[in-house]
Amino acid sequence: MLTGPPPLLPRRVTTRTFRIPGFLLTVCGLVLLCVGLRVFLTQGSQIRVTAVVLAQRCHSQFDSGDNQTEIRCDAVVSFIARGGQVIITAVTDAFAAEIKRTGQVKTIELRYDANDPWHPDKQSNYMSAGIFTLLLAVSGVALLPGAWMAARADRIAARVNKRNGLPAS
């Protein structure tokens, strides 16, 4: 007498089993690659400047990334753009450590696009080369196997079905 569940019979594998996950991996890899390239390459064209902090207001803010409460500051800043014009604008959610004090003067390091100095970015928004390399590696890990799996889905499914003793199609 047999006891226990009946043995599982091998199921026929379709190309969809490999094509859909391959397609999803490829799309995820492409999205990561595009985001990384767009952010990193546009940063190189930005102009670095040290701005004078005219006024600041700091507050506690919860950061879900590291699950801690941090001090963030909103500041009104002034700097001279490359064209010689004086820009007075606001910077929001800067880390308190980003605002440096030298004597009576408070400064913050900023970056701005040459054609739009009115909307500068804080240095903490900067993507380092290490993070960019990591993002490229992760996108490659998703993109290459995903594209390979999607392109070879027919062959992979046929090989799995043959190994299980099932008809290929």
Secondary structure, DSSP 4 states (H G I P E B T S, - for coil): ---SSPPPPPPPPPTHHHHHHHHHHHHHHHHHHHHHHHHHHHHTTPEEEEEEEEEEEEEEEEETTTTEEEEEEEEEEEEE-TTS-EEEEEEEEEEGGGEEEETTEEEEEEEEETTEEEEEEEGGGPPPHHHHHHHHHHHHHHHHHHHHHHHTHHHHHHHHHHHTT----
